[in-house]
């Protein structure tokens, strides 16, 4: 099989061979004699996946040099592309200060997965060195067993108060969007931080400024409790479709802050087929009343 590159026919094998060898380029930088700052500037041009691939070919001293050269942001991007087993092994090679800095930059759920594999004493030191808000998120996510739906939650979501006007809600959305990527579905709480409902981003964006926010909120949004088992949640919501908008207040039982989000895939061979036909939208409930979290649909459950 052939394809044209620069108007010249070449085989696929030749095209693959002609691609830049980023892994060896990165290894050469690490093994070179450039100053740490100069080496860092060179490595900034590479994607995190390229750096992740190069780690396995480095010796332990070379990996430690790489960890010193790269910023926490660069390493966090690389660790997002590693298998969990490799990420844990490399985290164990880092000093506590750098490991804590990288942990802060990781998605909370990725950080928890890695920290679960770290030796207990070092894990405690890493967590203690984190900023208070990050430490709180990680400790909560880590408090759930692996078979509980709470272990699949993410803190990456936008939460608004129900008593805001549309212009106020838009301003708050913009503020929170600077730190959160999942904004397609927006979750709403009342003055007591009790879950009230959810709304679509497009509905908020297209609403007239004098539209009552309550008109945009789906109060019949389904939920689960954070300590429910994943299997039970799959059974409950595996084929559940998004509900129609209910303009009423909806039922609340006062048993803690509901944690909203979506569950996109079902685990296991039978779940894979079900996921092709429906997406399940669920709200998990945490016993603590301190923070609102969402289920991350990108994670396999």
C-alpha angles and dihedrals in degrees: 000000000000137000133185124253116180088352091300119114113237134167121256088246090056091048091052092047090051093058116108114267097231094170094059091042089057092046090052091053092051093047093044129096099242117129117264092255093048091047090049091053090053093049093049088075092064129085118247090245091059091052090047092052091050094054094075092057094052125089119240093261090047092051090050088052089051090051090053093047098048125072120239090255092054093049093045090055090049094048091054087066097048127096110253093247092054092043091054092048093050092044089056088056093057125088115250095253095054093040090054092048091052092045089056090056096047124090105268094242092050090049091051092051091053096042091053087068096047121099108269098243094049091044090056091051092050093050093045090055093056124100112267097253094049091045091053093050094049095045091052095048090045091053092073124084116243092252093053120094090231089070088066096054126111131204090220102109141098121248126192135184116248094228095064124111118236093258090048091048091051091051091049091047091054091049095050094041088069088071102026129062100188103079103134090096117038121201125216132208132184129236090282093052089251114148110260105171146287139264138197119254091229091055091055094045094050096041119112113247093247094051111117108246088225089068089064098047124099103212094179091067107143122243145186132200117258094236094051115113119259090235091055091049091050090050091049100044107018093113099020116131128208109282125241115259113274113198092196122096096257129217121300124178100194095234096132142299113320115228114216134207146100136283109209105176138036119221125236131039094287091049093055091064093046092053090062091064105040146011118220120221115200142167118218120208122219120202089224118081096208109091144016118235136179135214110250109230092197092069121086112242 
